[in-house]
Structures are given as C-alpha cells and as structure tokens.
C-alpha cells in the first residue's frame, strides 16, 4: 500500500489530521522546489513538523515536474502533452524511481505534492508507474476531498477495492471527527 497526497486546500493541521488517519510513516516530497506560500508546507517547516510526530521526510526533487514542462502546461492547458513529457522525464529519472520503489517496499509512504486533483498532477503518473512495479499493492490518494483508492491489480480486486473504499471513507470520516475535523465531507 502507498499513498499520494495533494495539500491544496488543506491547512497544516488538517493535513496532519488526514495523514494521521492512515498508516503513513514517511512523506516523500516530489515537488521540484519544496517551497510553499501555505504556512507549514515548505521543506524545513514540514520536515520538522513530521519529525516531531514520529514521521520521516525525504525530498526527491528529481521527481518534481520540471519548470519547463509545468510552464508549457500552464500556457497550453494540454494535460495529454504534459503527461507525455513528464512520462519521458521519468524514464531519465530511473534512479529516483528506484528509490521510491525501494522505500515503498520497506515503508508506508505518502508521495506529497500541491495539486488537490490527482488526475491533473504529476503524482498520478508516479503512482501509475509505481503500481507497475509493486505487485499486490494498492494506491490511495488523499486530498481535501478525502481518501480515494486509485490503483489495484485485477478485476476481482476492483470489486474488493470499491467495498474497501466505502469502508475507508466511513473510517476516515470517523477518524477526522475524533480529531475535531467535523466539517469533513467526502
């Protein structure tokens, strides 16, 4: 099992409530530049806050979306062109992908980026690539929308994953309510 996380729309407290409801023990920051205007999400502050909570942090800037590719997406709005360019970029970043692959086999990782919608974020491409290598793993994305299982390996596991997703949403809602996050809506 591994997670991806988009912190757009989350306060740092809500972020920690969300990840605290899951068995994540390491955040893998896949932003090219780990800076944020949102308090608590820049590299140093985030790493310190995670460490205080007993969670590890690693930044792998090579897996961030390169500036040139991001600017092209912003200019054209063409997600398909971005996806193709970033997928080509990942081929060159084989060593960094191997690091994430190894970490995911040893730990329960959360790949962190900004974008709330995983379907228009480079972490979706990383998650898809990881599933190709991690047989038997599930991939769950976390954002202000809640938790959504995105990856599984067979049609029978899809049925089990859909049932598990419903149960996870209920458990997540209960967990967040216990952490005074009563305004959570899946």
Backbone bond lengths (Angstrom), bond angles and torsions (degrees), N, CA, C in turn:
res aa  C-N    CA-C-N  psi(-1)  N-CA   C-N-CA  omega(-1)  CA-C   N-CA-C  phi
1 X - - - 1.439 - - 1.532 108.11 -
2 X 1.339 114.76 137.19 1.462 119.21 170.81 1.522 107.95 -143.35
3 X 1.321 115.35 163.43 1.458 122.38 -175.58 1.520 109.80 -124.95
4 X 1.335 115.20 154.08 1.453 121.88 165.66 1.519 105.81 -122.32
5 X 1.329 115.78 150.27 1.464 120.07 -173.83 1.521 109.50 -139.21
6 X 1.331 115.94 128.19 1.456 121.85 172.05 1.514 108.29 -111.02
7 X 1.334 117.46 121.29 1.470 119.09 -173.83 1.528 114.05 -93.10
8 X 1.317 118.07 2.04 1.460 120.50 176.24 1.525 109.12 -57.41
9 X 1.323 117.17 132.15 1.460 121.26 179.19 1.521 114.62 84.89
10 X 1.337 117.07 -3.03 1.466 120.79 179.76 1.523 110.79 -107.59
11 X 1.319 116.73 140.70 1.461 120.45 166.74 1.524 106.40 -79.55
12 X 1.315 117.27 166.06 1.464 119.71 179.17 1.535 110.15 -63.47
13 X 1.324 117.82 -36.34 1.469 120.27 178.49 1.526 111.21 -66.14
14 X 1.306 116.57 -42.76 1.471 120.38 178.68 1.534 110.53 -66.12
15 X 1.335 116.71 -37.44 1.465 121.72 176.11 1.529 109.85 -57.41
16 X 1.336 116.44 -48.18 1.459 119.41 -179.18 1.526 112.16 -68.36
17 X 1.328 118.04 -33.09 1.466 119.53 174.39 1.521 110.57 -64.30
18 X 1.330 116.25 -41.83 1.459 120.89 -178.90 1.522 111.88 -65.32
19 X 1.328 117.47 -49.93 1.471 118.19 -178.39 1.521 111.36 -72.48
20 X 1.335 116.91 -25.24 1.463 120.29 178.11 1.518 113.27 -68.10
21 X 1.325 117.24 -15.49 1.463 121.98 178.23 1.529 111.86 -89.83
22 X 1.328 116.52 7.82 1.468 122.10 -178.40 1.528 108.79 -135.46
23 X 1.320 117.33 158.39 1.470 120.14 -174.10 1.540 114.86 -80.76
24 X 1.318 117.56 31.38 1.463 121.94 -179.37 1.526 109.20 -68.96
25 X 1.344 116.94 131.92 1.467 119.25 175.65 1.530 112.77 -122.16
26 X 1.341 117.30 -0.08 1.460 120.36 176.85 1.528 109.43 -150.94
27 X 1.322 115.11 131.22 1.464 120.81 173.26 1.523 107.61 -97.91
28 X 1.331 115.09 127.75 1.459 122.17 176.41 1.525 106.28 -109.83
29 X 1.323 115.03 107.89 1.462 122.18 -177.01 1.527 108.70 -80.32
30 X 1.337 117.08 116.61 1.460 121.21 -178.65 1.534 111.36 -110.90
31 X 1.330 115.53 29.33 1.459 120.08 171.90 1.528 108.05 -86.37
32 X 1.309 116.74 141.42 1.464 119.34 177.40 1.531 109.78 -61.85
33 X 1.318 114.71 -47.78 1.465 120.77 177.42 1.521 107.65 -119.10
34 X 1.318 118.28 113.19 1.468 120.97 -174.66 1.535 112.43 -82.20
35 X 1.309 114.86 55.82 1.457 121.94 177.77 1.518 108.12 -113.50
36 X 1.326 116.04 150.34 1.456 118.78 179.54 1.519 109.33 -152.54
37 X 1.318 114.60 144.15 1.472 119.80 172.70 1.529 110.49 -79.76
38 X 1.319 115.78 -14.94 1.465 120.31 178.60 1.528 108.65 -79.81
39 X 1.306 118.42 123.83 1.462 121.11 -178.91 1.527 112.53 -54.76
40 X 1.329 115.86 130.62 1.451 122.10 175.16 1.512 114.89 95.16
41 X 1.336 118.81 -8.98 1.460 120.76 -174.80 1.534 114.34 -103.89
42 X 1.318 118.17 -0.18 1.460 119.43 172.74 1.524 108.31 -76.10
43 X 1.313 116.12 156.52 1.465 121.80 -168.83 1.527 114.13 -49.75
44 X 1.311 118.24 -57.21 1.469 121.15 -173.97 1.524 111.64 -62.21
45 X 1.337 116.78 -48.86 1.466 120.10 -178.97 1.528 111.21 -63.15
46 X 1.331 116.43 -42.19 1.461 120.23 -179.89 1.527 111.05 -65.09
47 X 1.317 116.29 -46.41 1.463 119.72 179.93 1.529 111.22 -59.63
48 X 1.330 117.17 -43.89 1.470 120.21 179.39 1.525 111.42 -63.42
49 X 1.335 116.98 -43.29 1.464 120.50 179.98 1.524 111.70 -64.94
50 X 1.325 116.26 -38.85 1.461 120.25 177.33 1.522 111.00 -65.59
51 X 1.332 116.43 -46.34 1.465 120.84 -178.77 1.522 111.67 -60.71
52 X 1.330 117.58 -39.74 1.464 121.17 178.26 1.529 110.52 -60.45
53 X 1.314 116.47 -31.57 1.467 122.12 -179.66 1.530 112.69 -90.51
54 X 1.336 116.47 6.78 1.461 120.70 177.75 1.519 114.69 81.19
55 X 1.326 116.73 16.43 1.459 121.64 179.37 1.531 109.52 -106.70
56 X 1.312 115.78 144.94 1.463 120.77 178.54 1.515 110.36 -92.20
57 X 1.330 114.91 160.29 1.463 122.50 -177.95 1.519 108.72 -138.45
58 X 1.318 115.79 137.38 1.455 121.35 172.15 1.527 107.08 -141.07
59 X 1.316 115.27 139.18 1.465 120.98 177.27 1.524 108.08 -108.35
60 X 1.324 116.30 126.82 1.462 121.33 177.36 1.529 107.48 -120.57
61 X 1.341 116.35 84.62 1.469 120.33 -174.31 1.521 113.73 -63.32
62 X 1.325 117.41 -24.81 1.465 120.55 -179.59 1.529 112.41 -62.95
63 X 1.338 116.89 -21.16 1.456 120.32 178.90 1.521 113.09 -94.19
64 X 1.332 115.62 -0.78 1.454 119.14 174.10 1.514 109.90 -68.22
65 X 1.295 115.78 157.24 1.461 120.17 177.45 1.528 107.93 -73.80
66 X 1.339 117.84 117.45 1.473 120.28 -178.27 1.531 111.62 -57.43
67 X 1.317 115.10 143.86 1.463 121.78 -177.35 1.524 111.89 -50.66
68 X 1.306 117.36 -45.25 1.468 120.07 -176.92 1.536 111.50 -61.83
69 X 1.323 117.28 -39.12 1.465 121.01 179.68 1.532 110.20 -70.94
70 X 1.328 116.86 -41.01 1.476 120.58 177.61 1.517 111.20 -61.85
71 X 1.335 116.42 -44.04 1.467 120.10 -178.91 1.530 110.97 -63.92
72 X 1.324 116.81 -38.62 1.463 120.33 177.35 1.526 110.62 -62.65
73 X 1.347 117.33 -41.15 1.465 120.51 177.91 1.521 110.22 -64.21
74 X 1.317 116.58 -43.69 1.462 120.35 -179.33 1.532 110.61 -62.36
75 X 1.306 115.49 -39.45 1.466 121.04 -178.32 1.526 111.56 -71.93
76 X 1.330 117.48 -45.04 1.468 120.86 -173.44 1.524 113.68 -96.47
77 X 1.327 116.93 -28.92 1.460 120.73 -175.41 1.524 113.09 72.04
78 X 1.328 116.69 11.48 1.465 121.23 -175.63 1.529 110.43 -91.20
79 X 1.352 115.95 96.07 1.460 120.94 -178.21 1.531 111.55 -61.79
80 X 1.326 117.66 -38.64 1.466 120.45 -179.46 1.523 111.58 -60.75
81 X 1.331 116.41 -39.78 1.469 120.61 178.21 1.528 109.73 -66.83
82 X 1.337 116.00 -41.99 1.463 120.29 177.31 1.525 110.37 -60.78
83 X 1.342 115.94 -49.13 1.465 120.31 -177.59 1.534 111.09 -57.58
84 X 1.311 116.86 -43.15 1.462 120.67 179.38 1.526 111.26 -64.75
85 X 1.335 117.01 -44.57 1.467 120.84 -179.77 1.529 111.05 -65.31
86 X 1.344 116.74 -41.86 1.465 119.20 -179.11 1.530 111.11 -70.90
87 X 1.316 117.60 -36.67 1.464 120.76 176.50 1.527 110.23 -61.40
88 X 1.324 117.01 -41.96 1.470 121.08 175.16 1.528 110.32 -61.62
89 X 1.333 117.02 -39.50 1.465 122.48 178.44 1.534 110.53 -61.48
90 X 1.331 116.45 -40.95 1.462 120.32 -179.52 1.527 112.47 -63.01
91 X 1.312 117.28 -32.71 1.468 120.45 178.28 1.526 109.72 -59.02
92 X 1.323 116.08 -39.93 1.468 121.28 179.69 1.530 110.75 -72.00
93 X 1.323 116.90 -25.42 1.470 122.44 -176.39 1.529 111.75 -94.70
94 X 1.291 116.80 35.49 1.476 122.69 -176.80 1.530 112.01 -54.26
95 X 1.338 117.77 -43.96 1.472 120.13 -178.98 1.526 111.37 -60.94
96 X 1.323 116.79 -42.46 1.470 119.97 179.31 1.521 111.79 -67.61
97 X 1.319 116.82 -37.91 1.470 119.60 175.64 1.530 110.04 -64.87
98 X 1.315 116.94 -37.67 1.474 120.13 177.02 1.522 111.15 -62.74
99 X 1.337 117.24 -37.37 1.468 120.94 177.58 1.532 109.66 -61.06
100 X 1.330 116.58 -47.83 1.469 120.06 179.98 1.532 110.35 -64.33
101 X 1.302 116.49 -40.92 1.465 120.86 178.16 1.520 110.43 -57.74
102 X 1.326 116.92 -47.07 1.470 121.09 179.52 1.517 111.47 -65.86
103 X 1.329 117.32 -43.09 1.465 120.49 178.67 1.531 110.73 -60.39
104 X 1.327 116.74 -42.81 1.472 120.77 -178.09 1.519 112.14 -65.74
105 X 1.323 117.02 -24.99 1.466 119.45 177.51 1.522 111.38 -79.99
106 X 1.338 117.44 -22.48 1.464 121.55 -176.45 1.521 113.39 -103.15
107 X 1.329 116.48 -25.02 1.461 121.43 -172.46 1.528 109.81 -133.80
108 X 1.325 115.50 172.96 1.457 120.00 169.63 1.518 106.06 -103.81
109 X 1.328 114.52 103.53 1.460 120.30 -172.22 1.525 111.83 -99.09
110 X 1.325 113.96 155.20 1.455 122.44 171.12 1.512 107.76 -124.57
111 X 1.332 117.50 115.95 1.457 122.12 178.00 1.522 108.14 -82.14
112 X 1.321 116.45 119.70 1.464 122.13 -172.16 1.513 112.57 -103.70
113 X 1.334 115.05 133.93 1.457 123.19 171.63 1.527 106.87 -149.01
114 X 1.321 116.99 178.26 1.457 121.28 -175.66 1.530 113.56 -82.90
115 X 1.306 117.88 -52.46 1.464 124.57 -169.29 1.531 112.48 -52.42
116 X 1.327 116.31 127.86 1.471 120.25 179.14 1.529 111.95 -70.10
117 X 1.323 116.96 -39.92 1.459 121.07 -176.44 1.521 109.49 -86.03
118 X 1.307 116.64 104.12 1.464 122.12 -176.92 1.526 111.85 -59.61
119 X 1.309 117.32 -26.92 1.464 120.53 -175.97 1.525 113.16 -73.19
120 X 1.322 117.51 -12.13 1.469 121.18 174.68 1.528 110.22 -125.70
121 X 1.314 115.29 38.05 1.466 121.71 179.52 1.524 109.36 -133.79
122 X 1.317 115.51 147.36 1.465 119.59 -179.24 1.520 112.73 -63.34
123 X 1.342 118.64 -20.66 1.469 118.89 178.64 1.521 111.43 -65.51
124 X 1.348 117.26 -23.57 1.467 119.35 175.52 1.526 110.79 -66.59
125 X 1.310 116.70 -34.38 1.463 120.87 179.70 1.528 109.36 -72.41
126 X 1.324 116.39 -41.38 1.470 120.34 176.25 1.526 109.78 -62.63
127 X 1.340 117.11 -45.90 1.464 121.15 179.94 1.522 112.15 -59.78
128 X 1.316 116.30 -42.70 1.464 120.50 177.95 1.523 111.06 -61.97
129 X 1.323 116.90 -43.60 1.471 120.90 178.62 1.525 111.02 -64.13
130 X 1.335 117.27 -40.72 1.464 120.15 178.94 1.528 111.43 -61.36
131 X 1.326 116.77 -41.53 1.463 119.85 179.91 1.526 112.15 -61.70
132 X 1.328 116.49 -28.60 1.465 119.87 177.91 1.533 111.20 -64.45
133 X 1.335 116.33 -29.10 1.460 121.17 -176.33 1.517 113.95 -100.11
134 X 1.318 117.66 -26.66 1.459 121.87 -173.72 1.530 109.96 -100.45
135 X 1.288 115.91 83.70 1.465 121.01 -178.26 1.532 110.12 -65.73
136 X 1.327 115.22 131.46 1.457 120.47 178.24 1.527 114.21 86.82
137 X 1.333 118.09 2.48 1.463 121.28 -179.74 1.521 110.48 -91.40
138 X 1.332 115.30 155.87 1.459 120.87 170.28 1.521 108.19 -115.08
139 X 1.297 114.82 153.41 1.461 122.41 -179.28 1.519 107.87 -121.49
140 X 1.321 116.63 124.16 1.452 122.64 178.62 1.518 109.04 -121.50
141 X 1.328 116.08 130.21 1.462 120.75 177.26 1.522 109.47 -98.89
142 X 1.326 115.25 137.96 1.465 122.53 178.42 1.528 108.61 -116.57
143 X 1.327 115.68 136.94 1.461 121.26 175.09 1.521 106.93 -159.76
144 X 1.332 117.02 -172.28 1.454 118.12 178.27 1.524 111.20 -65.69
145 X 1.346 117.45 -12.45 1.455 121.11 174.99 1.530 111.99 -76.86
146 X 1.335 117.14 -13.65 1.460 121.13 -176.71 1.509 110.68 113.73
147 X 1.333 116.73 -144.81 1.465 122.49 -178.42 1.519 108.57 -118.36
148 X 1.329 115.79 135.46 1.458 120.31 179.18 1.518 109.18 -138.56
149 X 1.337 115.92 123.13 1.463 120.45 176.63 1.518 107.92 -75.91
150 X 1.351 115.56 124.19 1.457 120.97 -175.85 1.510 113.52 -109.23
151 X 1.301 118.52 -27.04 1.449 119.58 -172.48 1.499 112.91 -129.61
152 X 1.307 115.13 136.40 1.448 123.45 173.91 1.513 106.42 -155.74
153 X 1.307 118.52 172.81 1.451 119.78 -164.49 1.522 118.05 -108.58
154 X 1.303 120.05 -17.91 1.463 119.31 -178.47 1.521 109.59 -144.44
155 X 1.332 116.99 166.62 1.458 119.67 -178.36 1.530 111.08 -64.10
156 X 1.346 117.95 -36.38 1.465 118.88 178.43 1.525 110.57 -68.06
157 X 1.338 116.50 -34.49 1.465 117.98 177.82 1.524 110.69 -72.13
158 X 1.352 118.95 -24.52 1.465 121.19 175.49 1.524 110.42 -61.94
159 X 1.327 116.22 -43.99 1.462 120.73 -179.97 1.531 109.57 -63.19
160 X 1.344 116.24 -46.96 1.468 119.93 177.99 1.526 110.78 -62.64
161 X 1.346 117.07 -39.46 1.463 120.78 -178.40 1.524 111.10 -66.07
162 X 1.349 118.43 -38.10 1.461 120.56 178.67 1.523 110.40 -63.70
163 X 1.318 117.57 -42.93 1.461 120.97 177.08 1.527 110.11 -65.05
164 X 1.325 115.94 -41.41 1.468 120.12 178.63 1.523 110.66 -65.22
165 X 1.352 117.51 -36.79 1.460 121.24 179.58 1.523 110.88 -60.56
166 X 1.336 116.66 -44.64 1.459 120.74 178.68 1.533 110.16 -61.51
167 X 1.318 116.41 -43.98 1.467 120.42 178.68 1.520 110.95 -64.99
168 X 1.338 116.77 -39.84 1.470 120.65 179.56 1.519 111.11 -64.74
169 X 1.345 117.41 -40.66 1.463 120.23 179.67 1.526 109.82 -61.98
170 X 1.327 117.75 -41.72 1.463 121.46 178.16 1.527 110.04 -64.55
171 X 1.325 116.87 -45.26 1.470 120.80 179.27 1.519 110.96 -64.73
172 X 1.341 116.99 -39.80 1.465 120.65 178.35 1.517 110.36 -64.00
173 X 1.321 116.52 -44.00 1.452 120.33 178.70 1.531 109.80 -59.81
174 X 1.325 117.44 -44.61 1.466 121.34 178.35 1.525 110.96 -62.32
175 X 1.319 116.95 -44.20 1.466 121.06 -179.45 1.528 110.86 -62.34
176 X 1.335 116.65 -46.69 1.458 119.86 -179.30 1.520 111.10 -65.78
177 X 1.324 117.02 -36.42 1.459 119.65 177.88 1.527 110.11 -64.03
178 X 1.332 116.40 -38.84 1.469 120.28 177.31 1.530 110.78 -63.81
179 X 1.347 116.80 -28.15 1.465 121.54 179.29 1.523 111.65 -94.96
180 X 1.345 116.26 22.85 1.456 122.57 177.50 1.520 112.83 62.22
181 X 1.292 117.23 34.57 1.460 122.87 175.77 1.521 108.44 -107.44
182 X 1.330 117.00 53.98 1.458 121.11 -170.87 1.527 113.57 -69.56
183 X 1.339 118.83 -12.54 1.462 119.24 -179.96 1.521 112.65 -89.93
184 X 1.335 117.30 11.05 1.456 120.95 179.45 1.521 110.35 -67.72
185 X 1.333 116.44 133.23 1.446 121.55 171.63 1.516 108.16 -130.57
186 X 1.327 117.63 127.52 1.466 120.15 -178.96 1.514 112.17 -68.77
